[in-house]
Amino acid sequence: MKKIILLSFAILTIMAACKNTPKPAEAQASKLPEGITQEEPAPKDETLKATLEEAGIPFKLTLPEGTKIKSMKGKMAKGAEGLTMLYNQFDDYYINISEKTGSISPSAEKAAQLTSLKKLKNFVKVVKEEADGFIYEIKNPGESLYGFVFVKQNNGTNYVFQQGNYQPEGMDKIETMFNSVKDSK
């Protein structure tokens, strides 16, 4: 429970700091991966293959244009050594990546994440499950909300990908983020 509270506090602090982000046209022109230039804003549905190497994450994901990367290193929560956030406020795209070195196998990490979620009183069910991740449903008064967890391992470090908004999202947004992580190399 402490881990969830600490992670929520970190996310809310960063979201509050992001209130002064540029307008959509300015955001699209900001920080493209090295070697990519853009003279005109791309349509909203175009994506880039973005590398997370600058944040120390050894994977490439397809992200919406204008997605920002924010990385924090050091002990964040029990067992986590770093937190990287991917966010695009214009597309409601938020993914948190927590790093855990010397930890258990990806399947055991996935099981631990699921066990933790099942303890929540508003947890309903796992909607979609794959070998390395799952999409789940929680019930808030009057609506169903969804979230995801996906675990990848590289050189003895588990990378736990989750939706990064302060609350779970609708199923379509969660599936988009889940598939982006699942398809990452």
C-alpha positions as CSV (number, residue, x, y, z in Angstrom):
1,M,0.0,0.0,0.0
2,K,2.9,2.3,0.8
3,K,4.3,1.6,-2.7
4,I,1.0,2.7,-4.3
5,I,0.8,5.9,-2.2
6,L,4.5,6.8,-2.9
7,L,4.1,6.1,-6.7
8,S,0.8,8.1,-6.8
9,F,2.4,11.0,-5.0
10,A,5.3,11.0,-7.5
11,I,3.0,10.9,-10.4
12,L,0.7,13.7,-9.1
13,T,3.8,15.9,-8.4
14,I,5.1,15.5,-11.9
15,M,1.6,16.1,-13.4
16,A,1.4,19.3,-11.4
17,A,4.8,20.4,-12.7
18,C,3.6,19.7,-16.3
19,K,0.8,22.2,-16.2
20,N,3.0,24.8,-17.9
21,T,3.6,22.6,-20.9
22,P,3.5,24.2,-24.4
23,K,0.5,24.3,-26.6
24,P,0.0,21.3,-29.0
25,A,1.8,22.9,-31.9
26,E,4.8,23.8,-29.7
27,A,4.8,20.3,-28.1
28,Q,4.9,18.6,-31.4
29,A,7.9,20.6,-32.5
30,S,9.8,19.8,-29.2
31,K,12.3,17.1,-28.7
32,L,12.2,14.6,-31.6
33,P,14.6,11.6,-31.5
34,E,18.0,12.5,-32.9
35,G,18.2,12.6,-36.7
36,I,14.4,13.3,-37.1
37,T,13.3,16.8,-38.1
38,Q,9.9,18.1,-38.7
39,E,8.9,21.2,-40.5
40,E,5.2,20.9,-40.2
41,P,3.1,19.4,-37.4
42,A,2.3,15.8,-38.2
43,P,-1.3,14.6,-38.0
44,K,-2.2,13.5,-34.5
45,D,-2.4,9.8,-35.3
46,E,1.2,9.6,-36.7
47,T,3.7,7.8,-34.4
48,L,7.4,7.8,-33.9
49,K,9.6,4.9,-33.0
50,A,11.1,6.4,-29.8
51,T,14.0,5.1,-28.0
52,L,14.1,5.2,-24.2
53,E,17.9,4.8,-24.1
54,E,18.4,8.4,-22.8
55,A,16.4,7.3,-19.7
56,G,18.3,4.1,-19.4
57,I,15.5,1.9,-20.6
58,P,16.7,-0.7,-23.3
59,F,13.5,-0.8,-25.3
60,K,11.9,1.0,-28.3
61,L,8.2,1.8,-28.3
62,T,5.9,3.3,-30.8
63,L,4.6,6.5,-29.1
64,P,2.2,9.3,-30.1
65,E,3.9,12.4,-31.6
66,G,4.9,14.8,-28.8
67,T,5.2,12.2,-26.1
68,K,7.6,13.4,-23.4
69,I,10.0,11.2,-21.4
70,K,10.7,12.0,-17.7
71,S,13.2,9.8,-15.7
72,M,13.9,9.7,-12.0
73,K,16.6,7.5,-10.5
74,G,17.1,6.4,-7.0
75,K,15.0,4.4,-4.6
76,M,11.3,5.2,-5.5
77,A,9.3,2.5,-3.7
78,K,10.0,-0.9,-2.2
79,G,12.3,-2.7,-4.6
80,A,12.1,-0.1,-7.4
81,E,15.3,1.7,-8.4
82,G,14.0,4.1,-10.9
83,L,10.8,5.4,-12.5
84,T,10.5,6.6,-16.0
85,M,7.3,8.3,-17.2
86,L,6.1,8.6,-20.8
87,Y,3.3,11.1,-21.2
88,N,1.4,13.0,-23.9
89,Q,-1.3,15.1,-22.4
90,F,-2.8,15.7,-25.8
91,D,-3.4,12.0,-26.4
92,D,-4.1,11.0,-22.8
93,Y,-1.1,8.7,-23.1
94,Y,0.7,7.9,-19.8
95,I,3.0,5.0,-19.1
96,N,5.2,4.4,-16.0
97,I,8.2,2.2,-16.2
98,S,9.7,1.1,-12.9
99,E,13.0,-0.7,-12.8
100,K,13.8,-3.6,-10.4
101,T,17.3,-5.1,-10.5
102,G,18.2,-8.4,-9.1
103,S,14.6,-9.2,-8.7
104,I,12.4,-12.2,-9.4
105,S,11.5,-13.6,-12.8
106,P,9.2,-11.6,-15.0
107,S,6.4,-14.2,-14.5
108,A,6.8,-14.0,-10.7
109,E,6.8,-10.2,-10.9
110,K,3.6,-10.3,-13.0
111,A,2.0,-12.6,-10.4
112,A,3.1,-10.3,-7.6
113,Q,1.6,-7.3,-9.3
114,L,-1.7,-9.1,-9.9
115,T,-1.8,-10.3,-6.3
116,S,-1.4,-6.7,-5.1
117,L,-4.2,-5.5,-7.4
118,K,-6.6,-8.2,-6.3
119,K,-6.3,-6.8,-2.8
120,L,-8.0,-3.6,-3.9
121,K,-11.7,-3.6,-3.0
122,N,-12.7,-2.2,-6.4
123,F,-10.8,-4.8,-8.4
124,V,-13.2,-6.7,-10.7
125,K,-11.3,-9.0,-13.0
126,V,-8.5,-9.6,-15.4
127,V,-9.9,-8.8,-18.9
128,K,-6.9,-9.9,-21.0
129,E,-3.9,-12.0,-19.9
130,E,-0.7,-12.8,-21.8
131,A,2.5,-14.4,-20.7
132,D,4.2,-11.1,-19.7
133,G,1.2,-8.9,-18.9
134,F,-2.4,-8.3,-18.3
135,I,-5.2,-5.8,-18.6
136,Y,-7.6,-5.5,-15.6
137,E,-10.9,-3.9,-14.7
138,I,-11.7,-1.9,-11.6
139,K,-15.2,-0.6,-10.7
140,N,-15.7,3.0,-9.6
141,P,-19.2,4.2,-8.8
142,G,-21.0,4.2,-12.1
143,E,-18.2,3.2,-14.4
144,S,-15.7,0.5,-15.2
145,L,-12.1,1.7,-15.6
146,Y,-9.1,-0.3,-16.9
147,G,-5.4,-0.5,-16.3
148,F,-2.5,-2.7,-17.4
149,V,0.7,-4.3,-16.2
150,F,3.4,-5.6,-18.5
151,V,6.8,-7.0,-17.3
152,K,9.9,-7.2,-19.5
153,Q,13.4,-8.2,-18.5
154,N,16.8,-7.2,-19.8
155,N,20.2,-8.0,-18.3
156,G,18.8,-9.0,-14.9
157,T,16.5,-6.0,-14.5
158,N,12.7,-6.3,-14.6
159,Y,11.0,-3.3,-16.2
160,V,7.3,-3.0,-15.0
161,F,5.2,-1.0,-17.4
162,Q,1.8,0.3,-16.2
163,Q,-0.6,3.0,-17.1
164,G,0.8,6.2,-15.6
165,N,-2.2,8.4,-15.1
166,Y,-3.5,8.9,-11.5
167,Q,-6.4,6.6,-12.3
168,P,-7.0,3.8,-14.9
169,E,-8.4,4.8,-18.3
170,G,-11.0,3.5,-20.7
171,M,-10.3,0.1,-22.4
172,D,-9.4,1.6,-25.9
173,K,-6.6,3.8,-24.4
174,I,-5.3,1.0,-22.2
175,E,-5.2,-1.5,-25.1
176,T,-3.2,1.1,-27.2
177,M,-0.6,1.5,-24.4
178,F,-0.6,-2.2,-23.7
179,N,0.0,-3.1,-27.3
180,S,2.7,-0.5,-27.6
181,V,4.6,-2.1,-24.7
182,K,3.9,-5.6,-25.9
183,D,5.3,-4.8,-29.4
184,S,8.4,-3.0,-28.1
185,K,11.8,-4.4,-29.0
